[in-house]
């Protein structure tokens, strides 16, 4: 997707389609494409000339003025870039203030302020973490105050706010809201930002583009400009509120008397400055104010007006014609016996309130009497509910006129906090105990401590006094839950001379660099010998003098070519200070400014090295010293013929006519080992020192693990390195059976070998039918492939059937035995009942008959049957287990 600023070049701007000729136009007129091409060519040439002239001016300025430090270069670039950005910003907002006299200045200034902050480096500060919002960091903007915060910071702020709300409130909140850290505009939990969006919300995670504003997608904003305006914002995706609508519309004045004139849509409401003249609500006077929007104000004049009943006249505001006097009506009602008791009213007085069917004071008896007679009491109990409001408390007096008595019944009343109860008269108010409330107030920091609190603790009346994020001030608001508001203070950061001042949020003054000042530095020059170079105001010491010293050097005709070293910063050597004890610490060395002597003359003079490898330039002050080494390796061939002298360049005594490349007595003797390459696979060094010719065979022994990784084998290095791949595999085999297990669980039958074992297992295993009666030996390979499966035959089925019949017979015998046991118990119970009845009738002692032997055995028969069945079951089970083992 191309950005809007790139798409605009491809299409035509507003108004370019006007004045085009039709198909029948004369060919003498130039075509619109040719005219537009000539205009573009002229504009491009003009821009090229302007850029070339500006480049020449900058080059001339840099060639004539020498800057004192690299920081000034950065300052110039930043100032130039800042000036260009402000120029572009002013040119972008200039159409919003032209062609109208009453623009919305506040909204336009606010939009320009946000654009300026984004254009400046480090101009936007996150109020949560008090750090700079960078152009590559995901951000979020508030829809109310448009403050820009880090996306991660606002997500953590929303989670903490929701957690704090759930901890401070007893009832669970379904959608806990969270406020904006700056303006406290509330958002719901579903509105918590989850993705990084551009300012207009069209693009997710916009990529940083150096040609666009930070966090902008580059497309047209197209946000609605207001409720009354139907147009959309024409700026590219931008921070802050949209500027006022710049569209031109034809509107008349507020009163509608003047003709329509073209004006900006943002300032479409205008006044013609003539009297309004519309009739006011009183219907008598007209509006005398100048042309204004909306409804007219109430009539400010005073007139004589009658009250509602018409008896009294007073001067009152014309805007409120209806009023009531304080006189009672007093007109005779329809009954002819009573008068109206209502205060000043309009319309008829109505019928007499004492006429018709009336009730006694308690309301139980209804009677018809003339309006001149009062209704007598009925003599029954009053029974009205008393003022206490309880259903069971009623008036116990006889039917009477006037109010009922006070309720004097004693009831059990609870104090406000609900801890204690007491018997009190019903008409008395609730009492309070002396127990202090121990609940936390809404701030979740301080206790209520109010006596007999009903649970609705008042808000905390103490000062918050928590340290704000700026670490300079404390929160002056009343004690509250959650995070404090960001510090509203602004701090001024000035340059060294105080001419340039910038305002930053409180807390950023520690990390904010002093502003760049365009004034000349006023500090005294560090070097009095040279004329100081002018540079701008800066922080810290002035840059050192970079001019040439040019003082004559001692013992030489040259001058000092070094930079000025009159005020050099030197770190003195730390003297040996004796400490008083372990509690005393050494002080850090402090740099000192001092004048250093000129360095020795370093002009180059040609001279050869000791080994006569090359000619090199030596400093002028070292001419009196002997030759020195060039630093190279000697490189002369040693007597072994394989190596060279590794000493640094040194003097070598040689006879006339000898080869200069051969080593002399001053060179080192060869003490290295043999350097011939070893055979493939042999890592042992040669046993002989450095020599010529072939090396003897290796006599070392290798220690290798066999293929099964169990036994260590010792192999001669010569045999192993000269053998082929098959021979190496044979040498590394221990000739034992492979200990690895196959997939089936059996051990590999091969000897120690390399690689994976064979998958086919030749071991013979036993398989059985489902009833485990038939057995058969088959290879393990067929069992793994499920090719051999034994099924039960007719004999197996007959045995299973017999076992089932025997089990059913045992169950039937056990059931019959249980029925017999129950019948025996029933007979014994009946016999006992008969014996008790006989004993009641017989008064003398009768000897009870002793039970016979058969009756005793009858009781033991069921127990013996159960034991026999259990023994048979365990016998059959042990027999099956032995069969399975076989």
C-alpha positions in Angstrom: 0.0 0.0 0.0 1.4 3.3 -1.0 1.3 6.2 1.4 -0.9 9.2 0.7 2.0 11.5 0.1 3.3 9.2 -2.6 -0.1 8.7 -4.2 -0.7 12.4 -4.4 2.1 12.8 -7.0 0.4 10.3 -9.3 -3.0 11.9 -9.4 -4.2 15.5 -9.9 -4.9 17.9 -7.1 -8.1 19.8 -6.4 -9.3 22.0 -9.2 -7.0 20.6 -11.9 -10.0 19.2 -13.9 -11.6 22.6 -14.5 -11.4 24.4 -17.8 -10.7 21.2 -19.9 -11.7 21.3 -23.5 -14.3 19.0 -25.1 -14.0 16.7 -28.0 -14.9 19.4 -30.5 -12.3 22.0 -29.3 -9.9 23.7 -31.7 -6.5 22.1 -32.0 -4.7 25.4 -31.6 -5.2 25.3 -27.8 -2.4 23.6 -25.8 -3.4 20.3 -24.2 -3.7 20.1 -20.4 -1.0 17.4 -20.3 1.5 19.6 -22.2 0.7 22.5 -19.9 1.1 20.4 -16.8 4.4 18.9 -18.1 5.8 22.4 -18.8 4.8 23.6 -15.3 6.3 20.5 -13.6 9.5 21.0 -15.6 9.8 24.7 -14.6 9.1 23.9 -10.9 11.7 21.1 -10.9 14.3 23.4 -12.4 13.5 26.1 -9.9 13.8 23.7 -7.0 17.1 22.4 -8.3 18.5 26.0 -8.5 17.4 26.6 -4.9 19.0 23.4 -3.6 22.2 24.2 -5.5 22.4 27.7 -4.1 21.8 26.5 -0.5 24.5 23.8 -0.9 27.0 26.5 -2.0 26.2 28.7 1.0 26.7 25.8 3.4 30.0 24.8 1.8 31.2 28.4 1.9 30.3 28.7 5.6 32.1 25.5 6.4 35.2 26.5 4.5 35.5 30.0 6.2 34.5 29.1 9.7 36.4 26.5 11.7 34.3 24.7 14.3 35.7 24.0 17.7 34.2 20.5 18.3 32.0 17.8 16.7 29.2 18.8 18.9 28.8 22.1 17.1 28.4 20.2 13.8 25.5 18.2 15.4 24.0 21.4 16.7 24.0 23.0 13.3 22.5 20.0 11.7 19.8 19.7 14.4 19.0 23.4 14.2 18.8 23.2 10.4 16.6 20.1 10.6 14.4 21.7 13.3 14.0 24.9 11.3 12.9 22.9 8.3 10.5 20.9 10.3 8.9 24.0 11.8 8.7 25.6 8.4 6.9 22.5 7.0 4.6 22.5 10.1 3.7 26.2 9.6 3.1 25.7 5.9 0.8 22.6 6.6 -1.3 24.6 9.1 -1.4 27.9 7.2 -4.5 27.1 5.2 -6.5 26.6 8.4 -6.1 30.3 9.4 -6.5 32.1 6.1 -9.7 33.3 4.5 -11.5 33.7 7.8 -11.4 36.0 10.7 -12.7 33.8 13.6 -10.9 30.5 13.5 -10.9 28.1 16.4 -7.5 29.2 17.7 -7.3 27.0 20.8 -7.9 23.7 18.9 -5.4 24.7 16.2 -2.8 25.5 18.8 -3.4 22.2 20.5 -3.0 20.3 17.2 0.2 22.3 16.4 1.6 21.5 19.9 1.2 17.7 19.4 2.7 17.8 15.9 5.7 19.8 17.2 6.3 17.4 20.1 6.3 14.4 17.7 8.7 16.2 15.3 11.2 17.0 18.1 13.6 14.3 19.2 12.7 13.3 22.8 9.7 15.7 22.9 7.2 13.1 24.0 7.4 11.7 27.5 5.5 8.7 28.9 3.8 9.8 32.2 3.8 6.3 33.6 7.5 5.4 33.3 8.8 9.0 33.0 10.9 8.0 29.9 11.1 9.2 26.3 8.8 7.7 23.8 10.9 6.6 20.8 9.7 6.3 17.2 10.2 2.5 17.2 8.3 1.8 20.4 4.6 0.8 20.3 2.4 3.6 21.7 -1.2 4.3 22.7 -3.0 7.7 22.7 -6.0 8.7 24.8 -9.1 9.7 23.0 -9.8 12.5 25.4 -6.5 14.3 26.2 -4.5 12.7 23.4 -1.5 12.0 25.6 0.9 9.4 24.2 2.1 6.5 26.4 4.0 3.3 25.9 1.7 0.4 24.9 3.2 -1.9 27.5 2.9 0.8 30.2 -0.8 1.4 29.6 -1.6 -2.3 29.5 0.1 -2.8 32.9 -1.7 0.4 34.2 -5.1 -1.1 33.1 -4.4 -4.5 34.7 -3.3 -2.9 38.0 -6.4 -0.6 38.0 -8.7 -3.6 37.5 -7.0 -5.6 40.2 -7.1 -2.7 42.7 -10.8 -2.2 42.0 -11.5 -5.9 42.6 -9.6 -5.8 45.9 -11.3 -2.7 47.2 -14.9 -3.6 46.3 -16.8 -6.5 47.9 -19.0 -7.2 44.9 -17.4 -8.7 41.8 -17.4 -6.2 38.9 -18.1 -7.8 35.6 -16.4 -5.2 33.4 -14.0 -3.2 35.7 -13.2 0.2 34.2 -9.7 1.8 34.2 -8.8 5.6 33.9 -6.4 7.5 31.7 -3.3 8.4 33.8 -3.5 12.0 32.8 -7.2 13.1 32.4 -8.9 10.2 34.3 -11.2 9.4 31.4 -12.7 6.0 32.1 -12.4 3.0 29.7 -14.0 -0.3 30.1 -12.0 -3.5 30.4 -12.9 -4.5 26.8 -11.3 -1.2 25.6 -7.8 -2.2 27.0 -5.4 -1.8 24.0 -4.1 -5.1 22.7 -2.5 -4.0 19.4 -0.2 -1.2 18.3 -2.2 1.1 15.9 -1.4 4.2 14.1 -3.0 7.5 15.0 -6.0 7.2 12.8 -6.4 3.4 13.6 -6.2 2.2 10.0 -3.0 0.3 10.1 -1.8 -2.3 12.7 1.8 -2.1 13.8 2.9 0.7 11.4 6.5 0.3 10.3 8.8 3.3 11.1 9.3 5.4 8.0 11.9 8.3 8.0 9.7 10.2 5.6 6.6 10.1 7.9 5.8 11.2 11.4 6.6 8.6 14.0 3.8 6.0 14.6 2.0 7.3 11.5 0.7 5.2 8.6 1.0 8.0 6.0 -2.6 7.8 4.9 -5.2 10.6 5.1 -6.7 10.8 8.6 -10.4 10.9 7.5 -11.7 11.2 11.0 -15.0 13.1 11.6 -14.4 16.7 12.6 -17.5 17.2 14.8 -21.2 16.6 15.3 -22.3 19.6 13.2 -19.6 19.3 10.5 -20.0 16.5 7.9 -16.4 16.7 6.6 -13.4 14.6 7.5 -9.8 15.5 8.4 -7.6 16.1 5.4 -4.2 15.9 7.1 -2.1 12.8 7.0 -2.3 10.4 9.9 -1.3 12.7 12.9 -1.2 12.8 16.7 -3.5 15.0 18.8 -6.9 16.4 17.9 -7.8 17.1 14.3 -7.5 20.8 13.4 -10.7 22.8 12.7 -12.4 22.0 9.4 -10.8 24.1 6.5 -13.7 23.5 4.0 -15.4 26.5 2.5 -19.2 26.7 2.9 -21.8 29.4 2.1 -23.7 30.3 5.3 -25.8 33.2 6.4 -25.5 34.9 9.8 -27.1 33.6 13.0 -30.3 35.7 12.7 -30.7 34.9 8.9 -31.0 38.5 7.8 -27.7 38.8 5.9 -27.1 37.0 2.6 -24.9 33.8 2.6 -21.2 34.4 2.3 -18.3 31.8 1.9 -16.6 31.0 5.1 -14.6 28.2 6.7 -16.7 25.3 8.0 -15.1 25.6 11.4 -16.2 29.2 11.7 -19.6 28.9 10.0 -21.4 30.6 12.9 -21.0 34.4 12.5 -22.8 37.5 13.5 -23.9 40.4 11.3 -23.7 42.8 14.3 -27.3 44.0 13.6 -30.1 43.8 16.2 -31.8 40.4 16.5 -35.4 41.6 16.5 -37.0 38.3 17.2 -40.2 38.3 19.4 -39.5 37.1 22.9 -41.6 34.5 24.9 -43.5 37.2 26.6 -45.1 38.0 23.2 -44.8 41.8 23.7 -41.2 42.8 23.4 -38.5 41.9 20.9 -34.8 40.9 21.4 -32.4 43.9 21.5 -29.2 41.9 21.4 -26.9 41.8 18.4 -27.2 38.8 16.0 -26.5 35.7 18.0 -26.9 31.9 17.6 -29.4 29.8 19.6 -32.5 31.0 21.5 -32.9 34.5 22.7 -32.5 35.3 26.4 -35.6 35.8 28.7 -37.1 39.3 28.5 -35.3 41.6 30.9 -38.1 44.2 31.2 -40.5 44.8 34.1 -44.3 45.2 33.7 -47.4 45.3 36.0 -49.0 41.8 36.1 -52.0 40.3 37.9 -51.8 37.2 40.1 -53.6 34.0 39.2 -56.7 34.8 41.2 -56.7 38.5 39.8 -56.9 40.2 43.2 -53.4 41.7 43.4 -51.2 43.6 40.9 -47.4 44.0 41.1 -44.4 44.9 39.0 -42.7 41.7 38.0 -40.2 40.5 35.3 -41.9 40.2 32.0 -40.3 36.7 31.5 -42.5 35.2 34.4 -46.1 36.3 33.8 -47.7 33.7 36.1 -47.4 34.2 39.8 -49.4 33.5 43.0 -50.3 35.8 45.8 -50.4 34.7 49.5 -54.2 35.4 50.1 -56.7 32.6 50.8 -59.4 32.3 48.2 -62.4 32.7 50.6 -65.1 32.2 48.0 -68.3 30.4 49.1 -68.5 26.7 48.1 -71.4 25.0 46.5 -72.8 24.0 49.9 -73.4 27.6 50.9 -72.0 27.0 54.4 -68.2 26.9 54.0 -65.7 28.9 52.1 -62.6 27.9 50.0 -59.5 27.5 52.0 -57.1 27.2 49.1 -54.4 29.9 48.5 -54.6 32.0 45.2 -55.6 29.6 42.5 -57.1 29.6 39.0 -60.4 28.0 38.0 -63.4 26.7 40.1 -63.0 26.1 43.8 -64.6 22.6 43.7 -67.2 20.9 46.0 -67.2 21.1 49.8 -64.8 18.5 51.3 -67.3 17.8 54.2 -70.2 16.8 51.9 -71.2 13.2 51.1 -70.4 9.9 52.9 -67.9 10.4 55.7 -66.0 8.1 58.1 -65.4 8.3 61.8 -61.8 9.2 63.0 -60.7 5.5 63.1 -62.2 4.9 59.7 -64.3 1.8 60.7 -67.8 3.4 60.6 -69.2 5.4 57.6 -72.1 7.8 58.0 -74.0 10.4 56.0 -74.4 13.7 57.8 -74.9 17.3 56.7 -71.6 19.3 56.2 -72.5 21.5 59.2 -72.3 18.5 61.6 -69.1 16.8 62.8 -68.8 13.0 62.6 -69.0 11.5 66.1 -66.6 8.8 67.4 -67.7 5.2 67.0 -66.5 3.9 70.5 -64.5 1.1 69.0 -60.7 0.7 69.5 -58.8 3.0 67.2 -56.4 0.3 65.8 -54.5 2.7 63.6 -50.8 2.0 62.9 -48.6 4.1 65.1 -45.8 6.4 63.9 -43.2 3.7 64.6 -44.3 2.0 61.4 -44.5 -1.6 62.7 -47.5 -3.7 61.7 -48.1 -5.2 65.1 -48.0 -1.8 67.0 -51.4 -0.2 66.8 -53.2 2.5 68.8 -55.1 1.0 71.8 -57.2 4.0 72.6 -60.9 4.4 71.7 -61.9 6.1 68.5 -60.7 9.7 68.9 -60.0 12.9 67.1 -56.4 14.1 66.7 -53.1 12.2 66.5 -52.6 8.8 68.2 -50.4 8.3 71.3 -46.7 7.5 71.2 -45.7 3.8 70.9 -44.3 2.7 74.2 -43.8 -1.0 73.6 -40.3 -2.4 74.3 -38.5 -3.9 71.3 -35.1 -5.4 70.8 -33.0 -2.9 68.8 -29.6 -3.4 67.3 -26.9 -0.8 67.2 -25.7 0.6 63.9 -22.7 -1.7 63.6 -24.9 -4.7 64.4 -22.8 -6.1 67.3 -25.0 -5.4 70.3 -28.7 -5.5 71.0 -30.8 -3.8 73.7 -34.5 -3.5 74.8 -35.7 0.0 74.2 -39.0 1.8 73.8 -40.2 1.6 70.2 -40.5 5.4 69.7 -36.8 5.9 70.7 -34.2 6.0 68.1 -31.4 3.4 67.6 -28.6 3.6 70.1 -24.8 3.6 69.3 -22.2 1.5 70.9 -18.6 2.5 71.7 -16.9 0.0 69.4 -14.6 1.6 66.8 -14.8 0.4 63.2 -11.7 -1.5 62.1 -12.4 -1.6 58.4 -10.2 0.2 55.8 -11.5 3.2 54.1 -11.8 3.7 50.4 -8.1 4.5 50.2 -7.2 0.9 51.5 -4.5 2.4 53.7 -6.2 3.9 56.8 -8.8 2.5 59.2 -12.2 4.1 59.7 -12.0 4.3 63.6 -15.5 5.7 63.8 -17.7 4.6 66.7 -20.5 2.2 65.9 -20.0 2.4 62.1 -22.9 1.0 60.0 -20.4 -0.2 57.3 -20.6 2.8 55.1 -17.3 4.3 56.1 -16.7 7.9 55.0 -14.0 8.8 52.5 -10.5 9.2 53.9 -9.8 12.8 55.0 -6.0 12.5 55.2 -3.5 13.7 52.6 -2.1 11.0 50.3 1.5 12.3 50.6 2.9 9.4 48.5 6.0 10.1 46.4 5.1 10.8 42.8 6.8 9.3 39.8 9.0 12.4 39.4 10.7 11.6 42.8 10.6 15.4 43.6 7.1 16.0 45.0 4.5 14.2 47.0 0.8 13.7 46.1 -1.2 16.6 47.6 -4.6 15.1 46.9 -6.8 13.4 49.5 -5.8 9.8 50.3 -7.1 7.6 47.4 -6.7 4.1 46.1 -4.7 3.2 43.0 -1.8 5.1 41.5 -1.5 8.9 42.0 -1.9 11.4 39.2 1.2 12.2 37.3 3.1 15.3 38.7 1.5 18.4 37.1 4.6 20.5 37.7 6.8 21.7 34.8 10.6 22.2 35.3 12.8 24.6 33.3 16.1 23.3 32.0 18.4 26.0 30.8 21.8 26.1 29.0 25.0 27.2 30.7 24.6 30.9 30.0 20.8 30.9 30.7 19.8 32.3 27.4 17.9 29.2 26.1 15.3 27.5 28.4 13.1 24.5 27.7 10.2 23.2 29.8 10.0 19.5 30.6 7.7 17.4 32.8 8.9 17.2 36.4 11.2 14.2 36.8 12.8 14.5 33.4 15.2 17.2 34.3 17.8 14.6 35.4 17.8 12.8 32.0 17.2 15.8 29.8 20.2 17.3 28.2 20.5 21.1 28.4 19.1 22.8 25.3 21.4 23.8 22.6 22.1 27.5 22.7 23.1 29.6 19.7 24.9 32.2 21.7 28.7 32.5 21.8 30.4 30.9 24.8 31.2 33.5 27.5 33.7 31.4 29.4 37.4 32.7 29.6 39.7 31.0 27.1 41.8 28.2 28.5 45.0 29.2 26.5 46.2 32.8 26.8 49.0 32.3 24.1 46.6 31.9 21.2 43.5 33.6 20.0 40.5 31.4 21.1 38.1 30.1 18.5 34.5 31.2 18.9 32.1 28.4 19.7 28.6 28.2 20.9 27.4 27.9 24.5 27.9 24.4 25.9 27.9 22.4 29.1 31.2 21.5 30.8 34.7 22.8 30.2 35.5 24.5 26.9 37.3 22.4 24.3 41.1 22.4 24.5 43.1 24.7 22.3 43.7 22.9 19.1 46.2 25.3 17.5 49.9 24.5 16.9 52.3 25.2 19.8 55.1 26.5 17.4 57.6 27.0 20.2 61.3 26.3 19.4 62.6 22.9 20.5 65.8 22.6 22.6 68.9 21.1 20.7 67.2 21.3 17.4 66.3 23.9 14.7 62.6 22.7 14.5 59.5 24.1 16.2 57.0 22.1 18.3 54.5 20.7 15.8 52.1 19.4 18.6 48.8 20.9 19.6 48.8 23.5 22.4 49.6 21.8 25.7 49.6 24.7 28.0 46.4 23.6 29.8 46.5 19.9 29.5 44.5 17.5 31.8 46.9 15.2 33.6 46.1 12.4 36.0 48.8 12.6 38.7 50.4 9.5 40.1 48.8 8.2 43.3 51.3 8.6 46.1 51.6 5.9 48.7 49.4 7.1 51.5 49.4 5.3 54.8 45.8 4.6 55.9 44.9 5.0 59.6 42.8 1.9 59.7 40.5 -0.4 57.7 37.7 2.1 58.0 39.6 4.7 56.0 39.3 4.4 52.2 41.7 5.6 49.5 40.6 8.8 47.7 40.2 8.6 44.0 42.8 10.4 41.9 41.8 13.8 40.6 42.8 15.1 37.2 44.9 18.3 37.3 45.4 21.0 34.6 49.0 21.8 34.1 51.4 23.0 31.4 53.4 20.2 29.9 56.8 20.6 28.2 57.2 20.2 24.5 57.8 16.7 23.3 61.1 15.7 21.7 61.6 16.4 18.0 60.0 13.7 16.0 60.9 14.6 12.4 61.9 11.5 10.5 65.6 10.7 9.5 66.4 7.6 7.3 68.5 4.8 8.9 68.9 1.0 8.5 68.1 -1.6 11.2 70.5 -4.0 12.9 69.7 -6.9 10.6 69.8 -4.7 7.5 66.4 -5.7 6.4 65.2 -2.2 5.5 65.7 1.5 5.7 63.3 3.4 8.0 62.9 6.9 9.3 63.9 7.5 12.9 63.0 10.6 15.0 65.4 13.5 15.0 66.2 13.2 18.7 67.5 9.6 18.4 70.3 10.3 15.9 73.0 9.9 18.6 71.7 6.5 19.7 72.9 3.2 18.0 70.8 1.4 15.4 67.8 -0.4 16.7 65.8 -3.4 15.6 63.2 -3.0 13.0 60.9 -5.4 14.9 60.7 -8.1 12.2 61.8 -11.7 12.6 65.3 -12.5 11.6 64.3 -15.2 9.1 67.7 -16.6 8.2 67.7 -20.4 7.4 69.0 -22.7 10.2 71.3 -25.6 9.9 68.4 -28.1 9.7 67.2 -26.6 6.5 63.5 -26.7 7.6 63.2 -23.7 9.9 64.4 -20.2 10.1 65.6 -18.0 13.0 62.7 -16.8 15.0 64.6 -14.1 17.0 63.8 -10.4 16.6 66.0 -8.4 14.1 69.5 -8.6 15.6 73.2 -8.1 14.5 74.8 -11.1 12.7 78.6 -11.4 12.2 79.4 -12.8 8.8 82.6 -13.3 6.8 83.1 -11.6 3.5 81.6 -13.5 0.6 79.2 -15.6 2.8 75.5 -15.9 2.1 73.5 -13.4 4.1 70.5 -15.6 4.2 72.2 -18.3 6.2 72.1 -18.2 10.0 75.1 -17.1 12.0 76.4 -17.9 15.5 74.1 -15.2 17.0 71.0 -17.0 15.6 69.0 -19.5 17.7 69.6 -23.3 17.3 66.7 -25.5 16.0 65.1 -27.3 18.9 61.8 -28.1 17.4 60.4 -31.6 16.6 59.8 -33.2 13.3 57.5 -31.1 11.0 56.8 -33.7 8.3 53.1 -34.6 7.8 51.9 -37.8 9.6 49.9 -40.6 7.9 46.1 -40.3 7.7 44.6 -41.3 11.0 47.8 -41.1 13.1 47.9 -38.3 15.7 51.2 -39.3 17.3 54.3 -37.1 16.8 57.4 -38.4 15.2 59.9 -39.8 17.7 62.9 -38.1 16.0 63.8 -34.4 16.3 63.7 -32.1 13.3 65.2 -34.1 10.3 65.1 -34.5 6.6 63.7 -37.5 4.7 60.9 -39.9 5.7 59.7 -40.6 9.2 59.9 -44.1 10.7 56.7 -46.1 11.2 54.6 -45.2 14.3 55.1 -47.6 17.3 52.2 -46.3 19.4 49.1 -48.3 20.4 45.5 -47.0 20.0 42.8 -47.6 22.6 39.5 -48.1 20.9 36.1 -49.1 22.2 34.5 -52.1 20.4 31.2 -51.8 18.5 29.1 -52.8 21.5 30.9 -50.1 23.7 31.8 -52.6 26.5 35.4 -53.8 26.0 38.4 -51.5 25.3 40.7 -52.8 22.5 44.4 -52.0 22.1 45.4 -51.8 18.4 48.7 -50.9 16.8 48.5 -47.5 15.1 50.3 -48.8 12.0 47.7 -51.6 11.5 44.8 -49.3 12.0 45.9 -46.5 9.8 46.9 -48.8 6.9 43.8 -51.0 7.0 40.7 -50.4 4.8 37.2 -49.9 6.1 36.4 -53.6 6.3 39.6 -54.3 8.2 39.0 -51.4 10.6 35.5 -52.9 11.4 37.1 -56.3 12.0 39.8 -54.8 14.3 37.2 -53.0 16.4 35.1 -56.1 17.0 35.5 -57.9 20.4 34.1 -61.2 18.8 31.5 -61.6 21.6 27.8 -61.8 21.2 26.1 -58.5 20.7 24.4 -57.4 24.0 21.8 -55.2 22.4 18.1 -56.1 22.6 15.8 -56.4 19.6 12.4 -54.8 19.4 10.8 -58.0 20.6 12.9 -58.1 23.8 15.4 -60.9 22.8 19.1 -60.5 22.6 20.9 -60.1 19.2 22.5 -63.4 18.0 25.3 -61.8 15.9 28.8 -61.1 17.1 29.9 -57.6 18.0 29.2 -55.6 14.9 28.7 -52.0 13.8 25.4 -50.3 13.0 21.9 -51.4 14.0 21.0 -55.0 14.7 18.8 -57.1 12.4 15.1 -56.7 12.8 14.2 -60.4 12.2 14.4 -62.5 15.4 14.9 -66.3 15.1 14.2 -67.1 18.7 11.3 -69.6 19.2 8.5 -68.7 21.6 5.4 -70.5 22.9 1.9 -69.3 22.1 -1.4 -70.4 23.6 -5.1 -70.4 22.7 -7.4 -68.0 24.5 -8.3 -70.7 27.1 -4.6 -71.5 27.5 -5.0 -75.2 26.9 -3.2 -75.6 23.5 0.5 -74.7 23.3 2.8 -74.4 20.2 6.5 -73.3 19.6 6.9 -70.8 16.6 9.6 -68.3 15.6 9.4 -64.8 17.2 9.3 -63.2 13.7 6.0 -64.7 12.9 4.6 -63.7 16.4 5.7 -60.0 15.8 4.1 -60.1 12.3 0.9 -61.7 13.8 1.1 -64.5 11.2 0.5 -67.3 13.7 -2.5 -67.3 16.0 -4.0 -70.3 17.9 -7.7 -70.7 18.3 -9.7 -72.9 20.7 -11.0 -76.3 19.3 -14.0 -78.4 20.3 -12.3 -79.9 23.3 -11.7 -76.4 24.7 -15.3 -75.5 24.2 -16.5 -78.7 25.9 -14.3 -78.0 28.9 -15.5 -74.4 29.1 -19.1 -75.6 29.0 -18.5 -78.2 31.8 -16.9 -75.5 34.0 -19.8 -73.2 33.4 -22.3 -76.0 34.4 -20.3 -76.9 37.5 -20.3 -73.2 38.5 -24.1 -72.9 38.0 -24.7 -76.1 40.1 -22.6 -74.7 42.9 -24.6 -71.5 42.8 -27.9 -73.4 43.0 -26.6 -75.5 45.9 -25.5 -72.4 47.7 -29.0 -70.8 47.1 -30.8 -74.0 48.4 -28.5 -74.1 51.4 -29.3 -70.4 52.1 -33.1 -71.1 51.9 -32.8 -74.0 54.3 -30.8 -71.9 56.7 -33.5 -69.1 56.6 -36.3 -71.7 57.1 -34.4 -73.2 60.1 -33.9 -69.7 61.6 -37.6 -69.0 61.2 -38.6 -72.2 63.0 -36.2 -71.5 65.8 -37.7 -68.0 66.2 -41.3 -69.4 66.3 -40.3 -72.0 68.9 -38.9 -69.3 71.1 -42.1 -67.3 70.8 -44.2 -70.4 71.8 -41.9 -71.1 74.8 -42.3 -67.5 76.1 -46.1 -67.7 76.0 -46.0 -71.0 78.1 -43.7 -69.4 80.7 -46.2 -66.6 81.2 -49.0 -69.0 82.0 -47.0 -71.3 84.2 -46.4 -69.9 87.6 -44.0 -72.6 88.9 -40.4 -73.1 87.6 -40.2 -75.6 84.8 -37.0 -77.2 83.6 -36.2 -76.4 79.9 -35.5 -79.2 77.7 -31.9 -79.4 76.4 -31.5 -79.3 72.5 -30.7 -82.6 70.9 -27.5 -83.4 68.9 -29.3 -83.3 65.5 -30.5 -79.7 66.2 -27.0 -78.6 66.9 -25.6 -80.2 63.7 -28.3 -78.5 61.6 -26.9 -75.2 62.5 -23.4 -76.2 61.4 -24.4 -77.6 58.0 -24.7 -74.3 56.1 -21.2 -73.2 57.4 -19.6 -76.4 56.3 -21.2 -76.0 52.8 -19.8 -72.5 52.4 -16.3 -73.7 53.5 -16.4 -76.6 51.0 -17.3 -74.2 48.1 -14.4 -71.9 49.0 -11.9 -74.8 49.1 -13.1 -76.0 45.7 -12.8 -72.5 44.2 -9.2 -72.1 45.4 -8.3 -75.6 44.2 -9.5 -74.9 40.7 -7.7 -71.6 40.6 -4.3 -73.1 41.7 -4.7 -75.8 39.0 -5.3 -73.2 36.3 -2.2 -71.3 37.4 0.0 -74.4 37.2 -1.3 -75.1 33.7 -0.5 -71.5 32.7 3.1 -71.8 34.0 3.7 -75.0 32.0 
